[in-house]
Amino acid sequence: MAGKTALVTGAARGIGLATTLKFLNEGRRVAMVDIDGEELRKVSSGLKNVLAIETDVSNPDQVDLMASEIKAEFRTLDALINNAGVADFGPIKETTFARWRRVMETNLDGPFLVSQACIPFMAQPGAAIVNIASISGLRASTLRVAYGTSKAGLVHLTQQQAVEYGEIGIRANTVSPGPVDTKLALAVHTPAIRKAYHDAIPLNRYGIEQEIANAICFLCSDEASFITGQMISVDGGFQAAGVGLPALRT
Ligand SMILES: NC(=O)c1ccc[n+]([C@@H]2O[C@H](COP(=O)([O-])OP(=O)(O)OC[C@H]3O[C@@H](n4cnc5c(N)ncnc54)[C@H](O)[C@@H]3O)[C@@H](O)[C@H]2O)c1
């Protein structure tokens, strides 16, 4: 992957930072994009071959500026990881339109806008988009009306991108992580939710950021050259187990 480039949104911490570090390790140059400028400057200052850009992925003007900066610096983009996301758990009746919009604009508008701005200078053929959804977008559960719906929409957006851009050689896939101990999860996973996840996940644990990054980087590699329009859950088996009746366990 030496000489190749990547853009990772939400790169200042968590899954986005782990993905950035793995890409750098592969020899790629990486554009690190995040709304949290202070954290972004802190982590990027110690890294080589990165272009750090403070951007809100839900703001069309900021996204256009960001894309021009990346185009001027990299010329071509080989991988785009739409990872920036926010979580907000609450019952439907307490989900105000403002809360709904905040989740939708980051988790769904963001990947749409960033992809639209970057695809014109992505490598054709050979480039790859990976959108980061969630197991919450695959199976409905209480409290996730906004978060789960945004991620379900993102799975479908990925398929739209795969179908429309396949003929110019751009692939698009989704990675749906299970629970990972990041700041996002710490904010919404109560002790009761944590215990229930451990119980419901066949591998009996949370994932780590690097395990999600491994799947993302694989999907961007030449090893995945015939894979497009797909969704991979990196979730310790949560999705495969379905509802899973505790009474039927041995
Ligand atoms: N951690 C989990 O358990 C989990 C599970 C499933 C899916 N995910 C998804 O993985 C992705 C990464 O999450 P994480 O757990 O690493 O979270 P995180 O909160 O540690 O990192 C998210 C990053 O996105 C940035 N961000 C938020 N809004 C932004 C915006 N509008 N513009 C630019 N940057 C923005 C934040 O500043 C932060 O640096 C998210 O899309 C999340 O929904 C996480």
The ligand as a Gaussian input file, in Angstrom:
#p B3LYP/6-31G(d) Opt

LIG

0 1
 N      -17.772000       2.037000      19.971000
 C      -18.778000       1.256000      19.658000
 O      -19.248000       0.473000      20.484000
 C      -19.369000       1.300000      18.273000
 C      -20.234000       0.272000      17.910000
 C      -20.807000       0.305000      16.648000
 C      -20.505000       1.314000      15.760000
 N      -19.642000       2.307000      16.138000
 C      -19.381000       3.375000      15.156000
 O      -17.993000       3.506000      14.950000
 C      -17.693000       4.854000      14.578000
 C      -16.559000       5.378000      15.444000
 O      -16.995000       5.394000      16.779000
 P      -16.028000       5.332000      18.052000
 O      -16.603000       4.319000      18.956000
 O      -14.615000       5.250000      17.646000
 O      -16.422000       6.756000      18.693000
 P      -15.566000       7.970000      19.276000
 O      -16.580000       8.854000      19.904000
 O      -14.423000       7.486000      20.091000
 O      -14.983000       8.638000      17.940000
 C      -15.820000       9.319000      17.035000
 C      -15.052000      10.479000      16.457000
 O      -15.912000      11.137000      15.500000
 C      -15.762000      12.546000      15.678000
 N      -16.958000      13.226000      15.185000
 C      -18.204000      13.244000      15.745000
 N      -19.018000      14.022000      15.032000
 C      -18.301000      14.512000      13.993000
 C      -18.593000      15.382000      12.918000
 N      -19.819000      15.924000      12.758000
 N      -17.602000      15.677000      12.037000
 C      -16.362000      15.149000      12.179000
 N      -16.025000      14.324000      13.186000
 C      -16.982000      14.014000      14.077000
 C      -15.564000      12.726000      17.186000
 O      -14.998000      13.968000      17.517000
 C      -14.661000      11.532000      17.513000
 O      -13.290000      11.860000      17.402000
 C      -19.002000       5.652000      14.744000
 O      -19.608000       5.829000      13.484000
 C      -19.848000       4.734000      15.627000
 O      -21.228000       4.938000      15.420000
 C      -19.059000       2.316000      17.369000

